[in-house]
Amino acid sequence: MEQSVCYTWMESPTGKLLLAADDAGLRHITFEPATPAPDWRESATPLRETIRQLRAWFGGELHDFNLTLAPEGPIFHQRVWRELRNIPYGETISYGELARRIGSPNASRAVGRANGANPIPIVIPCHRVIGSNGKLTGYGGGLPRKEFLLALEHKQMPLPLAASAASTTTSGA
């Protein structure tokens, strides 16, 4: 028996997000413009925890999501998406480095395609992958959103203890 996919919309600093999940877990986060599939049913109930965690992430209170994910795609894409979740909050890596990490060092273009096919952006942080020259390259939600998400993480990174103490000392002088 096929599982029923539930969806809801969520306002975010990047615009409206379409969220979809079924009993297996979170299936999609789509930036607007987006359209739910005709067989999906509108209900926010199964997506409450996803919404709570996304709000906490956008608010800088959460760095690592703890959600059951159920992205669908080829095995190679699944490997890439799994490895994306290992990129720490506030850090970036290149497509070539991501290819090396999954054991396919010559597959940076295929990694880029898998990254672009990620059905659960933000939670599976494909925005943390950049070009080998350090420049922002493709993003399914558009480069301005990728830039916003990276800036958001960078802005919310805690200062190291020594730097924090030094700034307190200088600002008090």
Residue pairs with C-beta under 8 A, 6 or more apart in sequence:
3 22
3 23
3 24
4 22
4 40
4 41
5 20
5 21
5 22
5 27
5 37
5 39
5 40
5 41
6 20
6 21
6 22
6 40
6 41
6 42
6 43
6 44
6 45
6 46
6 47
7 18
7 19
7 20
7 21
7 28
7 36
7 40
7 41
7 42
7 43
7 47
8 18
8 19
8 42
8 43
8 44
8 47
8 51
9 16
9 17
9 18
9 19
10 16
10 17
10 19
10 47
10 51
10 54
11 17
12 54
12 58
13 58
13 148
13 152
14 31
14 141
14 145
14 148
14 149
15 31
15 32
15 145
16 31
16 32
16 34
17 29
17 30
17 31
17 32
17 54
18 28
18 29
18 30
18 31
18 32
18 34
18 35
18 36
19 26
19 28
19 29
19 47
19 50
19 51
19 54
20 26
20 27
20 28
20 30
20 36
20 37
20 40
20 47
21 27
21 46
21 47
21 50
21 70
22 46
22 70
24 68
24 70
25 67
25 68
25 69
25 70
26 47
26 50
26 67
26 68
26 69
26 70
26 120
26 123
27 70
27 71
27 72
27 119
27 120
28 119
28 120
29 54
29 119
29 120
29 121
29 122
29 123
30 119
31 121
31 140
31 141
31 142
31 145
36 42
44 51
49 67
50 67
50 123
53 62
53 65
53 66
53 67
53 123
54 122
54 123
56 62
57 63
57 65
57 122
58 152
60 152
60 155
60 156
63 89
63 90
64 89
65 123
67 123
69 120
69 123
69 124
71 77
71 78
71 81
71 118
71 119
71 120
71 124
72 119
73 81
73 114
73 117
73 119
74 114
76 110
76 114
77 114
77 117
77 118
79 102
79 114
80 98
80 102
80 111
80 114
80 115
81 114
81 118
81 120
81 124
83 98
83 101
83 102
84 98
84 115
84 118
84 124
84 125
84 126
84 128
84 129
85 124
85 125
86 101
87 93
87 125
87 128
87 129
89 125
89 153
89 157
90 153
90 154
90 156
90 157
91 128
92 128
92 129
92 130
92 150
93 101
93 128
93 129
93 130
94 108
94 129
94 130
94 131
94 132
95 108
95 109
95 111
95 112
95 115
95 129
95 130
95 131
95 132
95 137
96 105
96 108
96 132
98 108
98 111
98 115
98 129
99 105
99 106
99 107
99 108
99 110
99 111
102 111
104 110
104 111
108 132
111 129
112 129
112 137
112 138
115 126
115 129
115 138
116 126
116 138
116 139
116 140
118 124
118 126
118 140
121 127
121 139
121 140
121 141
122 149
126 139
126 140
127 139
127 141
127 145
127 146
127 149
127 150
128 150
128 153
130 136
130 137
131 137
136 143
136 146
136 147
136 150
139 145
139 146
158 164
159 167
